[in-house]
């Protein structure tokens, strides 16, 4: 009888331990334990740093235009440094933006889609509180039709849902007024390019 009671007591204790271990292991994964190499916080996914430090876009003219140029994107501690040198423009301001797609197949540049806007914001100024990720403001061409641009964007990134890699760049015929929705009334597309990973120096 004593042996039977001792056996039952040991069996009960073992069952309690097993149940406790299973309860600990069956809970929801912590945010850092999710699969696919991503950390999920408040349902927002952010990809780990992919090691890219520089990207480049070589502009080609759309049909009937002569606009060419190069835009570089360099990751720094202060943010993304965007530098552009574009020629073949009419003197004055020209809107330019990062667009949804790196698709240059349409002669008029429309294959690049609309402005890159993963956050669903209104169009605005480059450093405005409300803006598209792709809003870069205006290039300003001199009398020779050449525009030089350099601006640092603290929030611009090469990773995650807001990554600019593989997106298109469009230069427009007219000035971006920074307020008209959804594109700033910047007119036709005079140049197009794709943002690709550049060889680091």
C-alpha positions, 0 to 999 in steps of 0.5 A: 500500500505504501509503495502504491501511494509513493508511486502515485505521488511521484507520478502526480509530481512528474505530471505537474512538472511536464505541464509547467514546462509545456505551458512555458514553451507553448506561449506566443513567440516574443517579437525578437523570435519571429522567423524570416530574419525580421524583428516585429514591433507593433505589427511593423516589420523592419528588415535587418541592415543589408550592408548597402552603403551606396546606391546610384541612379543613371538618368536617361531621357524619355521620348523627345527629351535630352535630359541625362544625369547621375544621382547618388545615395550615400548612407552616413551617420547623419542620414542619406546624402543625395547628390545629383548632377543633371543636364539638358533641362530648361532653366528653372526648377524641375520636380524630381521624385522617387517613384514606385517602380524601377521600370523604364519600359514606357517611352514617356516614363509612366511605367515607373508608377506614382510617387513612392509612398509606402506610408500613405501620406500626402505629397509635400516638401522634402523635409515637411512633416507630411510627405511621401518617402519619394518627395525630393523637391526640385532641381534648379537648372542654371542658364546652361540647363545644368542642375546640381543638388545635394540634400541629406535625408535622415529617414531615408533607408536601403532596407525594410518596407521604405527601402529605395533600392530598385525604385525609379527616379523621375525628373519632371518638366515643371516645378513641383509646387510642393502642395498640389496632390498627389504629385505637385503639378510637376508636369511631364516626365523628362527623364527616368532611371532606376536606383541600384546598388553601387560599388562602395569606394 
